[in-house]
């Protein structure tokens, strides 16, 4: 057995009971719930932040509108950060399963150096071309002024996110998701408290909202770094530049870049959907936007489950425990489908009561209720592709994950929506049917692709001796 002293502690120290043997569902739920809780806190942050900004002047929509205009840039940063997190998490999980001390000893510094370089590029470019970037987004007048103010003060948060996602990826790969959850809660609660202080007490307006976010992210980052300094993880941060390894950076990027590309594809795809919907009826676009907020109630649990699969699949893949990976995939699939069906049923029943809280326009409510009752249950098929994507990512096979995402939206859903709307003249139903078609066909592709991969792995398992670990 390899010498484990160099890892800062034994592998068994943080091994999650039931990770490599026994019932799968309890472990999956244990890993999923903290991530889901953290996501809900993030959603709360966005809601409360918007409320505080709107209170600067309720009669002037340029404050909320100006901060909202830069969302494409924020999403681009989130996409990069997500790639770093997924790439790091997958590498750590597989290395723990393999007992690969060399990789684990160099992961933290390698990831931090890579994220630091990305941070410098992103922030320097942002400040150098801030006015041009905001102008490209199209705001004018007060919308431009507030967007530029907010952008200049929120930019450091991107650097903090890139660096923080390396550490969060390590924690997720080890299965220490409760630390990630607490960090997300700290950031949210701190931001909620600081928003009124900086916005109103210090009279900073939208700049105050940005500063509050940066400080909140910094405090959450200190909490995570402190956890590493206390050496409660298998992967240690030794803060030595010589530990950085280009090969490990390349492995993180190999898994992370397709994740980033997939998220950007999703964002661009919904720009196309918005154009189709608004060409049918602007009121339908309002309903489409409202429904998108409530879709998160269903999407967040799926993402939380997929996060747990990255940890479980990655560690078992490193251990070459291929038969258990297949059971993890099936359990995650059944759990996510069950959650989608349950939540969709609730939205189906209560939709006529929910949407009138957000609009008094009857046609908007009709669109929203109709969309919920037609589309929502088909997110069960969407869950299949999300769970399959997580399994591929955990095994260090990101290209199938990217192909599935691109196929679902750009390759199937958007072309079919155009076909249904402009050829078959189905109106808004064509948009909904396009989304449904993309989810269904992507689910079939995912099952066939991943199923084939599972069969090949099991054939390899028959011919390879099982690795033994003490």
Buried (B, 14 or more C-beta within 10 A) or exposed (E): EBEBEEBBBEBEBBBBEBBBEEEBEEBBBBBBBBBBBBBBBBBBBEEBBBEBBBBBEEEEEBBBBBBBBBEBBBBBBBBBBBBBBBBBBBBBBBBBBBBBBEBBBBBBBBBBBBBBEBBEEBBEEBEEEBEEBBBEBEBEEBBBBBBBBBBBBBBBBBBBBBBBBBBBBBBBBBBBBBBBBBBBBBBBBBBBEBBBBBBBEBEBBBBBBBBBBBBBBBBBBEBBBEBBEEEBBBBBBEEEEEBBBEEBBEBBBBBBBBBBBBBBBBBEBBEBBBEBBBEBBEBBBBBBBBBBEBBBBBBBBBBBBBBBBBBBBBBBBBBBBBEBBBBBBEBBBEBBBEBBBEBBEEBBEEBBEBBBEBBEEEEBBBBBBBBBBBBBBBBBBBBBBBBBBBBBBBBBBBEBBBBBBBBBBBBBBBBBBBBBBEEEEBEBBBBBBBBBBBBBBBBEBBBEBBEEBBEEBEEEBEEEEEEEEE
